Amino acid sequence: MSAESSLPNDTSNRAVDGSELIRFDGVTKRFGSNTVLDNLNFTVASGKHVTLIGPSGSGKTTILRLLMTLLKADEGTIKVDGDYLTHEEKGGKLVPAGERHVREVRKKIGMVFQQFNLFPNMKVLRNIMEAPVHVLGMSKDEAEERARELLDLVGLGDKCDAYPTQLSGGQQQRVAIARALAMRPQVLLLDEVTSALDPELVAGVLDVLRDIAHTTDITMLCVTHEMNFARDISDDVLMFDAGRVIESGSPEKMFSDPEHERTREFLSAVL
C-alpha cells in the first residue's frame, strides 16, 4: 500500500522532507507548585515517528496538550512548521498570538485522545465530515469522499451509517483516528490511544496505526505504554522523567541497551 493510496488527496499542507516540524524551546509548565515540564528543549523532524515513554506524571501527555493548545506554557515557545504556536512576532518582539493565528497553526496538528470523544448524535460518516467542512471549508462532497476512503483505511467502510453507540470501543477509536486524519494534519498526536480499551480490542487499533506509520509519511508524536508498538513504529524514542528528556535514541538502542539507570528501571517494569 502506498502513501497515496492510504491517505488520498493528502498532498497539501504537508512537509515531509526531514526538516524541523516541531520545536520546543525552554518550555516550562507548572500546575501550582508542581513543575511538570522543566525548561524542555526538543525537536521532531517531518516524516518521523517519535515516541515519548516514561512513568506517569513525567510530562508526556502535557506536551501533546500544549501542542493542541489545551494547555498554555508558563515559559518558553513552541513552533510548528516554522510558525510560533501561541506567539506572534510584532515589531521585532514576541507577543501572545491572537486566536486566529493559533487556529491556523493548530490546523497542522491532529490528535487522537485516550477517550474517543465522538459526537453521539451523529452517524460515523458525519463525525468524520464535520470538521473538514466547517474548519477547512471543504465541500460536503469532497469531505464525504475523503471520509469514506479513510473509513476503508481503518477497516470500517461498512459502518458509515452507524452511530457511535452501536460500535465497540476499538471501532470507535478507529473512527477517531479517521476523524483526525480527515483534517490533513502534518503531525498526528497519539495519547495512550488504547488505554481505555478492553485488552482484546487493543491489537486491532494498534494494527491500524502500524499500517498508517509504515505506509504513509505523516509525522507522529506518540505517548504510549505499549512498548512493542513503540519499538515497531518509532524512529526515535525519548525517555522522560520529572519533566525532562533524560535519554533518547533509536528503539533498538533504547529498548536493548539504554544508558540511563532510570530508563533501565522503567523498562524493566513495563517490558
C-alpha positions as YAML, in Angstrom:
chain: A
units: angstrom
residues:
- id: 1
  name: MET
  ca: [0.00, 0.00, 0.00]
- id: 2
  name: SER
  ca: [1.43, 3.36, -0.97]
- id: 3
  name: ALA
  ca: [1.18, 6.61, 0.92]
- id: 4
  name: GLU
  ca: [-1.03, 7.96, -1.83]
- id: 5
  name: SER
  ca: [-3.49, 5.09, -1.55]
- id: 6
  name: SER
  ca: [-3.54, 5.24, 2.23]
- id: 7
  name: LEU
  ca: [-4.16, 8.96, 2.61]
- id: 8
  name: PRO
  ca: [-5.72, 10.12, -0.67]
- id: 9
  name: ASN
  ca: [-5.76, 13.77, -1.68]
- id: 10
  name: ASP
  ca: [-3.24, 14.48, 1.08]
- id: 11
  name: THR
  ca: [-0.57, 16.37, -0.79]
- id: 12
  name: SER
  ca: [-1.47, 19.81, 0.58]
- id: 13
  name: ASN
  ca: [-0.31, 21.11, 3.95]
- id: 14
  name: ARG
  ca: [2.43, 18.52, 4.27]
- id: 15
  name: ALA
  ca: [6.14, 18.91, 4.98]
- id: 16
  name: VAL
  ca: [7.94, 15.58, 4.74]
- id: 17
  name: ASP
  ca: [11.47, 16.48, 3.69]
- id: 18
  name: GLY
  ca: [13.03, 15.81, 7.08]
- id: 19
  name: SER
  ca: [13.00, 19.47, 8.02]
- id: 20
  name: GLU
  ca: [12.14, 20.52, 11.55]
- id: 21
  name: LEU
  ca: [8.40, 20.33, 12.15]
- id: 22
  name: ILE
  ca: [8.05, 20.76, 15.92]
- id: 23
  name: ARG
  ca: [10.35, 22.71, 18.24]
- id: 24
  name: PHE
  ca: [10.07, 23.21, 22.00]
- id: 25
  name: ASP
  ca: [12.42, 25.93, 23.29]
- id: 26
  name: GLY
  ca: [12.78, 26.28, 27.06]
- id: 27
  name: VAL
  ca: [9.19, 25.18, 27.70]
- id: 28
  name: THR
  ca: [8.14, 25.05, 31.34]
- id: 29
  name: LYS
  ca: [4.68, 24.07, 32.56]
- id: 30
  name: ARG
  ca: [3.60, 24.16, 36.18]
- id: 31
  name: PHE
  ca: [0.46, 23.11, 37.96]
- id: 32
  name: GLY
  ca: [0.61, 25.04, 41.19]
- id: 33
  name: SER
  ca: [3.91, 24.13, 42.86]
- id: 34
  name: ASN
  ca: [4.35, 21.06, 40.67]
- id: 35
  name: THR
  ca: [6.66, 21.60, 37.68]
- id: 36
  name: VAL
  ca: [5.50, 19.12, 35.04]
- id: 37
  name: LEU
  ca: [7.84, 20.28, 32.24]
- id: 38
  name: ASP
  ca: [11.14, 21.80, 33.25]
- id: 39
  name: ASN
  ca: [12.85, 24.01, 30.63]
- id: 40
  name: LEU
  ca: [12.14, 21.42, 27.94]
- id: 41
  name: ASN
  ca: [14.00, 21.55, 24.62]
- id: 42
  name: PHE
  ca: [13.36, 19.04, 21.84]
- id: 43
  name: THR
  ca: [12.53, 18.83, 18.14]
- id: 44
  name: VAL
  ca: [10.68, 16.48, 15.81]
- id: 45
  name: ALA
  ca: [11.58, 16.28, 12.12]
- id: 46
  name: SER
  ca: [8.89, 15.99, 9.46]
- id: 47
  name: GLY
  ca: [8.03, 12.45, 8.46]
- id: 48
  name: LYS
  ca: [9.48, 10.97, 11.66]
- id: 49
  name: HIS
  ca: [7.70, 8.86, 14.27]
- id: 50
  name: VAL
  ca: [8.75, 9.85, 17.78]
- id: 51
  name: THR
  ca: [7.52, 8.04, 20.89]
- id: 52
  name: LEU
  ca: [7.60, 9.51, 24.38]
- id: 53
  name: ILE
  ca: [7.98, 6.98, 27.19]
- id: 54
  name: GLY
  ca: [8.36, 7.33, 30.93]
- id: 55
  name: PRO
  ca: [6.43, 6.98, 34.19]
- id: 56
  name: SER
  ca: [3.03, 8.55, 34.73]
- id: 57
  name: GLY
  ca: [3.33, 12.20, 35.66]
- id: 58
  name: SER
  ca: [6.61, 12.71, 33.79]
- id: 59
  name: GLY
  ca: [5.08, 15.29, 31.42]
- id: 60
  name: LYS
  ca: [4.45, 13.27, 28.27]
- id: 61
  name: THR
  ca: [0.74, 13.99, 27.80]
- id: 62
  name: THR
  ca: [1.31, 17.61, 28.81]
- id: 63
  name: ILE
  ca: [3.47, 18.00, 25.69]
- id: 64
  name: LEU
  ca: [0.62, 16.84, 23.47]
- id: 65
  name: ARG
  ca: [-1.90, 19.05, 25.23]
- id: 66
  name: LEU
  ca: [0.38, 22.07, 24.81]
- id: 67
  name: LEU
  ca: [0.59, 21.35, 21.09]
- id: 68
  name: MET
  ca: [-3.21, 21.20, 20.89]
- id: 69
  name: THR
  ca: [-3.35, 24.48, 22.92]
- id: 70
  name: LEU
  ca: [-5.47, 22.74, 25.53]
- id: 71
  name: LEU
  ca: [-2.82, 23.99, 27.96]
- id: 72
  name: LYS
  ca: [-0.60, 27.07, 27.88]
- id: 73
  name: ALA
  ca: [3.11, 27.02, 28.70]
- id: 74
  name: ASP
  ca: [4.28, 29.17, 31.59]
- id: 75
  name: GLU
  ca: [7.62, 29.82, 29.90]
- id: 76
  name: GLY
  ca: [9.25, 29.14, 26.55]
- id: 77
  name: THR
  ca: [7.98, 28.87, 22.98]
- id: 78
  name: ILE
  ca: [6.66, 26.17, 20.66]
- id: 79
  name: LYS
  ca: [6.98, 26.21, 16.89]
- id: 80
  name: VAL
  ca: [5.07, 24.08, 14.37]
- id: 81
  name: ASP
  ca: [6.38, 24.03, 10.79]
- id: 82
  name: GLY
  ca: [8.35, 27.22, 11.42]
- id: 83
  name: ASP
  ca: [5.44, 29.17, 12.94]
- id: 84
  name: TYR
  ca: [5.12, 30.06, 16.59]
- id: 85
  name: LEU
  ca: [2.09, 28.27, 18.03]
- id: 86
  name: THR
  ca: [0.94, 30.69, 20.72]
- id: 87
  name: HIS
  ca: [3.11, 33.72, 19.92]
- id: 88
  name: GLU
  ca: [3.47, 36.19, 17.05]
- id: 89
  name: GLU
  ca: [6.35, 38.43, 16.05]
- id: 90
  name: LYS
  ca: [5.34, 42.08, 16.07]
- id: 91
  name: GLY
  ca: [7.77, 44.99, 15.95]
- id: 92
  name: GLY
  ca: [10.67, 42.61, 16.47]
- id: 93
  name: LYS
  ca: [9.15, 41.24, 19.67]
- id: 94
  name: LEU
  ca: [7.31, 38.06, 20.56]
- id: 95
  name: VAL
  ca: [3.81, 38.73, 21.85]
- id: 96
  name: PRO
  ca: [0.91, 36.39, 22.70]
- id: 97
  name: ALA
  ca: [-0.84, 35.35, 19.50]
- id: 98
  name: GLY
  ca: [-4.43, 36.09, 18.65]
- id: 99
  name: GLU
  ca: [-6.96, 33.28, 18.35]
- id: 100
  name: ARG
  ca: [-6.96, 33.43, 14.54]
- id: 101
  name: HIS
  ca: [-3.20, 32.82, 14.40]
- id: 102
  name: VAL
  ca: [-3.46, 29.96, 16.90]
- id: 103
  name: ARG
  ca: [-6.25, 28.32, 14.90]
- id: 104
  name: GLU
  ca: [-4.26, 28.49, 11.66]
- id: 105
  name: VAL
  ca: [-1.17, 26.88, 13.17]
- id: 106
  name: ARG
  ca: [-3.21, 24.30, 15.05]
- id: 107
  name: LYS
  ca: [-4.75, 23.11, 11.76]
- id: 108
  name: LYS
  ca: [-1.43, 21.41, 11.09]
- id: 109
  name: ILE
  ca: [-1.96, 19.12, 14.09]
- id: 110
  name: GLY
  ca: [-4.35, 16.23, 14.61]
- id: 111
  name: MET
  ca: [-4.79, 14.35, 17.85]
- id: 112
  name: VAL
  ca: [-6.28, 11.02, 18.91]
- id: 113
  name: PHE
  ca: [-7.15, 11.03, 22.59]
- id: 114
  name: GLN
  ca: [-7.50, 8.27, 25.17]
- id: 115
  name: GLN
  ca: [-11.27, 8.79, 25.07]
- id: 116
  name: PHE
  ca: [-12.92, 8.71, 21.66]
- id: 117
  name: ASN
  ca: [-14.94, 11.94, 22.02]
- id: 118
  name: LEU
  ca: [-17.18, 11.15, 19.06]
- id: 119
  name: PHE
  ca: [-20.44, 13.08, 18.65]
- id: 120
  name: PRO
  ca: [-23.04, 10.55, 19.85]
- id: 121
  name: ASN
  ca: [-25.90, 12.19, 17.92]
- id: 122
  name: MET
  ca: [-24.07, 11.96, 14.57]
- id: 123
  name: LYS
  ca: [-23.55, 8.92, 12.41]
- id: 124
  name: VAL
  ca: [-19.96, 7.81, 11.83]
- id: 125
  name: LEU
  ca: [-19.70, 9.42, 8.38]
- id: 126
  name: ARG
  ca: [-20.80, 12.81, 9.66]
- id: 127
  name: ASN
  ca: [-18.48, 12.58, 12.67]
- id: 128
  name: ILE
  ca: [-15.59, 12.50, 10.19]
- id: 129
  name: MET
  ca: [-17.00, 15.08, 7.77]
- id: 130
  name: GLU
  ca: [-17.94, 17.75, 10.29]
- id: 131
  name: ALA
  ca: [-14.57, 19.39, 10.95]
- id: 132
  name: PRO
  ca: [-13.24, 19.33, 7.35]
- id: 133
  name: VAL
  ca: [-16.42, 21.11, 6.20]
- id: 134
  name: HIS
  ca: [-16.64, 23.69, 8.99]
- id: 135
  name: VAL
  ca: [-12.94, 24.24, 9.76]
- id: 136
  name: LEU
  ca: [-11.18, 23.60, 6.44]
- id: 137
  name: GLY
  ca: [-14.05, 24.83, 4.26]
- id: 138
  name: MET
  ca: [-14.11, 21.56, 2.32]
- id: 139
  name: SER
  ca: [-17.18, 20.89, 0.17]
- id: 140
  name: LYS
  ca: [-19.56, 18.28, 1.55]
- id: 141
  name: ASP
  ca: [-18.99, 16.05, -1.48]
- id: 142
  name: GLU
  ca: [-15.20, 16.16, -1.06]
- id: 143
  name: ALA
  ca: [-15.46, 15.65, 2.70]
- id: 144
  name: GLU
  ca: [-17.76, 12.66, 2.23]
- id: 145
  name: GLU
  ca: [-15.46, 11.07, -0.36]
- id: 146
  name: ARG
  ca: [-12.48, 11.52, 1.92]
- id: 147
  name: ALA
  ca: [-14.39, 10.22, 4.97]
- id: 148
  name: ARG
  ca: [-15.40, 7.06, 3.10]
- id: 149
  name: GLU
  ca: [-11.82, 6.46, 1.95]
- id: 150
  name: LEU
  ca: [-10.49, 6.91, 5.49]
- id: 151
  name: LEU
  ca: [-13.10, 4.56, 6.91]
- id: 152
  name: ASP
  ca: [-11.94, 1.98, 4.38]
- id: 153
  name: LEU
  ca: [-8.38, 2.63, 5.55]
- id: 154
  name: VAL
  ca: [-9.25, 1.87, 9.18]
- id: 155
  name: GLY
  ca: [-11.36, -1.15, 8.24]
- id: 156
  name: LEU
  ca: [-14.79, 0.38, 8.88]
- id: 157
  name: GLY
  ca: [-16.09, 1.08, 5.40]
- id: 158
  name: ASP
  ca: [-19.34, -0.70, 6.27]
- id: 159
  name: LYS
  ca: [-20.05, 1.46, 9.34]
- id: 160
  name: CYS
  ca: [-20.78, 4.82, 7.68]
- id: 161
  name: ASP
  ca: [-24.39, 4.87, 8.84]
- id: 162
  name: ALA
  ca: [-23.82, 3.52, 12.34]
- id: 163
  name: TYR
  ca: [-23.98, 5.68, 15.45]
- id: 164
  name: PRO
  ca: [-21.00, 5.59, 17.84]
- id: 165
  name: THR
  ca: [-23.03, 3.74, 20.49]
- id: 166
  name: GLN
  ca: [-23.51, 0.89, 18.01]
- id: 167
  name: LEU
  ca: [-19.73, 0.37, 17.77]
- id: 168
  name: SER
  ca: [-17.24, -1.36, 20.04]
- id: 169
  name: GLY
  ca: [-14.63, 0.72, 21.81]
- id: 170
  name: GLY
  ca: [-12.00, -0.39, 19.34]
- id: 171
  name: GLN
  ca: [-14.20, 0.59, 16.41]
- id: 172
  name: GLN
  ca: [-14.91, 3.98, 17.97]
- id: 173
  name: GLN
  ca: [-11.17, 4.59, 18.39]
- id: 174
  name: ARG
  ca: [-10.59, 3.70, 14.73]
- id: 175
  name: VAL
  ca: [-13.27, 6.23, 13.77]
- id: 176
  name: ALA
  ca: [-11.45, 8.78, 15.93]
- id: 177
  name: ILE
  ca: [-8.22, 8.03, 14.03]
- id: 178
  name: ALA
  ca: [-10.02, 8.53, 10.71]
- id: 179
  name: ARG
  ca: [-11.51, 11.78, 12.01]
- id: 180
  name: ALA
  ca: [-8.08, 13.12, 12.95]
- id: 181
  name: LEU
  ca: [-6.64, 12.18, 9.54]
- id: 182
  name: ALA
  ca: [-9.57, 13.84, 7.75]
- id: 183
  name: MET
  ca: [-8.13, 17.22, 8.74]
- id: 184
  name: ARG
  ca: [-4.98, 16.55, 6.69]
- id: 185
  name: PRO
  ca: [-2.65, 17.22, 9.61]
- id: 186
  name: GLN
  ca: [1.09, 17.39, 9.15]
- id: 187
  name: VAL
  ca: [1.56, 15.74, 12.52]
- id: 188
  name: LEU
  ca: [-0.61, 13.19, 14.30]
- id: 189
  name: LEU
  ca: [-0.52, 13.15, 18.10]
- id: 190
  name: LEU
  ca: [-1.40, 9.87, 19.79]
- id: 191
  name: ASP
  ca: [-2.16, 9.98, 23.52]
- id: 192
  name: GLU
  ca: [-2.36, 6.48, 25.04]
- id: 193
  name: VAL
  ca: [-4.95, 5.64, 22.40]
- id: 194
  name: THR
  ca: [-5.50, 2.08, 23.67]
- id: 195
  name: SER
  ca: [-5.63, 2.76, 27.40]
- id: 196
  name: ALA
  ca: [-9.45, 2.96, 27.51]
- id: 197
  name: LEU
  ca: [-9.95, -0.23, 25.50]
- id: 198
  name: ASP
  ca: [-10.63, -3.76, 26.64]
- id: 199
  name: PRO
  ca: [-7.49, -5.86, 26.12]
- id: 200
  name: GLU
  ca: [-8.96, -7.88, 23.24]
- id: 201
  name: LEU
  ca: [-9.62, -4.66, 21.26]
- id: 202
  name: VAL
  ca: [-6.12, -3.19, 21.60]
- id: 203
  name: ALA
  ca: [-4.46, -5.20, 18.81]
- id: 204
  name: GLY
  ca: [-6.89, -4.04, 16.11]
- id: 205
  name: VAL
  ca: [-6.31, -0.35, 16.86]
- id: 206
  name: LEU
  ca: [-2.53, -0.79, 17.03]
- id: 207
  name: ASP
  ca: [-2.58, -2.65, 13.70]
- id: 208
  name: VAL
  ca: [-4.34, 0.31, 12.06]
- id: 209
  name: LEU
  ca: [-1.74, 2.72, 13.46]
- id: 210
  name: ARG
  ca: [1.11, 0.46, 12.38]
- id: 211
  name: ASP
  ca: [-0.32, 0.45, 8.86]
- id: 212
  name: ILE
  ca: [-0.54, 4.24, 8.82]
- id: 213
  name: ALA
  ca: [3.00, 4.56, 10.21]
- id: 214
  name: HIS
  ca: [4.50, 2.12, 7.71]
- id: 215
  name: THR
  ca: [2.63, 3.20, 4.57]
- id: 216
  name: THR
  ca: [2.39, 6.99, 4.88]
- id: 217
  name: ASP
  ca: [4.79, 9.83, 5.52]
- id: 218
  name: ILE
  ca: [2.74, 11.53, 8.22]
- id: 219
  name: THR
  ca: [4.70, 12.69, 11.25]
- id: 220
  name: MET
  ca: [3.71, 11.03, 14.52]
- id: 221
  name: LEU
  ca: [4.30, 12.03, 18.12]
- id: 222
  name: CYS
  ca: [3.12, 9.20, 20.34]
- id: 223
  name: VAL
  ca: [2.67, 8.68, 24.08]
- id: 224
  name: THR
  ca: [2.20, 5.00, 24.88]
- id: 225
  name: HIS
  ca: [2.90, 2.23, 27.34]
- id: 226
  name: GLU
  ca: [2.65, -0.32, 24.51]
- id: 227
  name: MET
  ca: [6.38, -0.89, 24.19]
- id: 228
  name: ASN
  ca: [6.21, -3.43, 21.36]
- id: 229
  name: PHE
  ca: [4.18, -0.92, 19.35]
- id: 230
  name: ALA
  ca: [6.73, 1.81, 20.14]
- id: 231
  name: ARG
  ca: [9.54, -0.49, 19.01]
- id: 232
  name: ASP
  ca: [7.72, -1.24, 15.74]
- id: 233
  name: ILE
  ca: [6.79, 2.26, 14.59]
- id: 234
  name: SER
  ca: [9.36, 4.63, 16.12]
- id: 235
  name: ASP
  ca: [12.31, 6.35, 14.50]
- id: 236
  name: ASP
  ca: [13.26, 7.85, 17.86]
- id: 237
  name: VAL
  ca: [12.26, 7.15, 21.46]
- id: 238
  name: LEU
  ca: [12.54, 9.79, 24.20]
- id: 239
  name: MET
  ca: [12.62, 8.79, 27.85]
- id: 240
  name: PHE
  ca: [11.02, 11.35, 30.17]
- id: 241
  name: ASP
  ca: [11.44, 11.69, 33.89]
- id: 242
  name: ALA
  ca: [10.44, 14.65, 36.07]
- id: 243
  name: GLY
  ca: [9.63, 16.86, 33.09]
- id: 244
  name: ARG
  ca: [12.91, 16.38, 31.24]
- id: 245
  name: VAL
  ca: [14.25, 14.17, 28.47]
- id: 246
  name: ILE
  ca: [16.87, 12.08, 30.23]
- id: 247
  name: GLU
  ca: [17.75, 9.83, 27.27]
- id: 248
  name: SER
  ca: [16.86, 9.43, 23.60]
- id: 249
  name: GLY
  ca: [17.82, 7.18, 20.72]
- id: 250
  name: SER
  ca: [16.65, 4.60, 18.23]
- id: 251
  name: PRO
  ca: [14.20, 1.97, 19.50]
- id: 252
  name: GLU
  ca: [16.93, -0.66, 19.09]
- id: 253
  name: LYS
  ca: [19.24, 1.31, 21.34]
- id: 254
  name: MET
  ca: [16.64, 2.40, 23.88]
- id: 255
  name: PHE
  ca: [14.98, -0.98, 24.38]
- id: 256
  name: SER
  ca: [18.08, -3.16, 24.13]
- id: 257
  name: ASP
  ca: [20.90, -1.09, 25.62]
- id: 258
  name: PRO
  ca: [19.71, 2.05, 27.43]
- id: 259
  name: GLU
  ca: [22.42, 4.10, 29.09]
- id: 260
  name: HIS
  ca: [20.50, 5.76, 31.92]
- id: 261
  name: GLU
  ca: [19.72, 3.80, 35.06]
- id: 262
  name: ARG
  ca: [16.25, 5.39, 35.30]
- id: 263
  name: THR
  ca: [15.48, 4.18, 31.76]
- id: 264
  name: ARG
  ca: [16.58, 0.67, 32.65]
- id: 265
  name: GLU
  ca: [14.40, 0.71, 35.78]
- id: 266
  name: PHE
  ca: [11.38, 1.91, 33.86]
- id: 267
  name: LEU
  ca: [11.74, -0.57, 31.01]
- id: 268
  name: SER
  ca: [12.30, -3.49, 33.38]
- id: 269
  name: ALA
  ca: [8.96, -2.63, 34.99]
- id: 270
  name: VAL
  ca: [6.95, -2.38, 31.76]
- id: 271
  name: LEU
  ca: [8.52, -4.93, 29.43]
...
